[in-house]
Amino acid sequence: MPPTTSLTPLSIAALALLMERPMHPYEMYQLLVQRSEDRIVKVRPGSLYHTVDRLAAQGLVRAVGTEREGNRPERTTYEVTDHGSLLLGERVTEMLATPINEYPEFPLALGEAHNLPVETVIQLLRNRVSQLRADLAFMDQRIADLEAKQLPRKYWINVQYSRALREVETTWLESLIDDLVSGDLSWTEEKHH
């Protein structure tokens, strides 16, 4: 069997949904979108079908029935196998317990921002803050929707986590912009070799 780290983020999301109850891939897709998980896991209906097929080939899920509504194509319902449940538990445990550097691009860009004129950096950071503020407003709306639907919080604590990170990033960037505008952070210091 492949190591647990071979489970892609979408495989993990699919297995986790099937831990709740058997369902077909399109229903899984709808739930991922409803719970805003499409913001943390790249998902399209086609990629989800492919992922479920791969999980079935690995013996991590199995088909438990098909249904047809009207003249639509047949929909196969899947459930997680004991082996799939075990691997999911191992991988989630590993991911929760062990911080890893995922090498995001933004810290690299910040580290190299001194190569651009300060006015450009200020404008770019202001644009980023505007996008982050819009993102925060969107997340607040999603959280309100999830609360209104009374979806148990355990299914969307990741949305709250993402929102908290965005809030901290926004606050920190606004402080950085203030330091650049005021000159507290000098952009003209001599380079040290």
For each residue, the residues with C-beta under 8 A, 3 or more apart:
1: 58 83 87
2: 6 58
3: 6
4: 7 87 90 91 94
5: 91 94
6: 2 3
7: 4 11 12 15 87 88 91
8: 11 12 51
9: 12 13 40 41 42
10: 13 14 41 42 43 47 48 51
11: 7 8 14 15 51 54 55 60
12: 7 8 9 15 16 41 88 91 92
13: 9 10 16 17 32 37 41 43
14: 10 11 17 18 25 28 48 51 52 55 61
15: 7 11 12 18 19 55 60 61 80 84 85 87 88
16: 12 13 19 20 88 92
17: 13 14 20 23 28 31 32
18: 14 15 21 22 23 28 61 78 79 80 84
19: 15 16 80 85 88
20: 16 17 23
21: 18
22: 18 64 65 77 78 79
23: 17 18 20 27 28 31 77 78
24: 27 28 67 75 76 77 78
25: 14 28 29 45 48 49 52 75 76 78
26: 29 30 45 48 75
27: 23 24 30 31
28: 14 17 18 23 24 25 31 32 48 52
29: 25 26 32 33 43 44 45 48
30: 26 27 33 34
31: 17 23 27 28 34 35
32: 13 17 28 29 35 37 38 41 43 48
33: 29 30 36 37 38 43
34: 30 31 149 151
35: 31 32 146 151 155 156 159
36: 33 39 139 142 146 156 159
37: 13 32 33 40 41 43 158
38: 32 33 41 42 43
39: 36 159 162
40: 9 37 158 162
41: 9 10 12 13 32 37 38
42: 9 10 38 47
43: 10 13 29 32 33 37 38 47 48
44: 29 47 48
45: 25 26 29 48 49
46: 49 50
47: 10 42 43 44 50 51
48: 10 14 25 26 28 29 32 43 44 45 51 52
49: 25 45 46 52 53
50: 46 47 53 54
51: 8 10 11 14 47 48 54 55
52: 14 25 28 48 49 55 56 61 78
53: 49 50 56 57
54: 11 50 51 57 58
55: 11 14 15 51 52 58 60 61 78 84
56: 52 53 59 60 61 62 63 78
57: 53 54
58: 1 2 54 55
59: 56 62 81 83 84
60: 11 15 55 56 80 81 83 84 87
61: 14 15 18 52 55 56 78 79 80 81 84
62: 56 59 78 79 81
63: 56 66 76 77 78
64: 22 77 78 79
65: 22 76 77
66: 63 74 75 76 77
67: 24 74 75 77
68: 72 73 74 75
69: 72 75
70:
71:
72: 68 69 75
73: 68
74: 66 67 68
75: 24 25 26 66 67 68 69 72
76: 24 25 63 65 66
77: 22 23 24 63 64 65 66 67
78: 18 22 23 24 25 52 55 56 61 62 63 64
79: 18 22 61 62 64
80: 15 18 19 60 61 84 85 88
81: 59 60 61 62 84 85
82: 85 86
83: 1 59 60 86 87
84: 15 18 55 59 60 61 80 81 87 88
85: 15 19 80 81 82 88 89
86: 82 83 89 90
87: 1 4 7 15 60 83 84 90 91
88: 7 12 15 16 19 80 84 85 91 92
89: 85 86 92 93
90: 4 86 87 93 94
91: 4 5 7 12 87 88 94 95
92: 12 16 88 89 95 96
93: 89 90 96 97
94: 4 5 90 91 97 98
95: 91 92 98
96: 92 93
97: 93 94
98: 94 95
99:
100:
101:
102:
103:
104: 107 108
105: 108 109
106: 109 110
107: 104 110 111
108: 104 105 111 112
109: 105 106 112 113
110: 106 107 113
111: 107 108
112: 108 109 115
113: 109 110 116 121
114: 187
115: 112
116: 113 120 121 124
117: 120 121 187
118: 121 122 180 187
119: 122 123
120: 116 117 123 124
121: 113 116 117 118 124 125 180 187
122: 118 119 125 126 177 180 181
123: 119 120 126 127
124: 116 120 121 127 128
125: 121 122 128 129 173 176 177 180
126: 122 123 129 130 177
127: 123 124 130 131
128: 124 125 131 132 173
129: 125 126 132 133 170 173 174 177
130: 126 127 133 134
131: 127 128 134 135
132: 128 129 135 136 166 169 170 173
133: 129 130 136 137 170
134: 130 131 137 138
135: 131 132 138 139 166
136: 132 133 139 140 163 166 167 170
137: 133 134 140 141
138: 134 135 141 142
139: 36 135 136 142 143 159 162 163 166
140: 136 137 143 144 163
141: 137 138 144 145
142: 36 138 139 145 146 159
143: 139 140 146 147 156 159 160 163
144: 140 141 147 148
145: 141 142 148 149
146: 35 36 142 143 149 151 156 159
147: 143 144 150 151
148: 144 145
149: 34 145 146
150: 147
151: 34 35 146 147 155 156
152: 155
153: 156 157 160
154: 157
155: 35 151 152
156: 35 36 143 146 151 153 159 160
157: 153 154 160 161
158: 37 40 161 162
159: 35 36 39 139 142 143 146 156 162 163
160: 143 153 156 157 163 164
161: 157 158 164 165
162: 39 40 139 158 159 165 166
163: 136 139 140 143 159 160 166 167
164: 160 161 167 168
165: 161 162 168 169
166: 132 135 136 139 162 163 169 170
167: 136 163 164 170 171
168: 164 165 171 172
169: 132 165 166 172 173
170: 129 132 133 136 166 167 173 174
171: 167 168 174 175
172: 168 169 175 176
173: 125 128 129 132 169 170 176 177
174: 129 170 171 177 178
175: 171 172 178 179
176: 125 172 173 179 180 185
177: 122 125 126 129 173 174 180 181
178: 174 175 181 182 184
179: 175 176 182 184 185
180: 118 121 122 125 176 177 183 185 187
181: 122 177 178
182: 178 179
183: 180 186
184: 178 179
185: 176 179 180
186: 183 189
187: 114 117 118 121 180
188:
189: 186
190:
191:
192:
193:
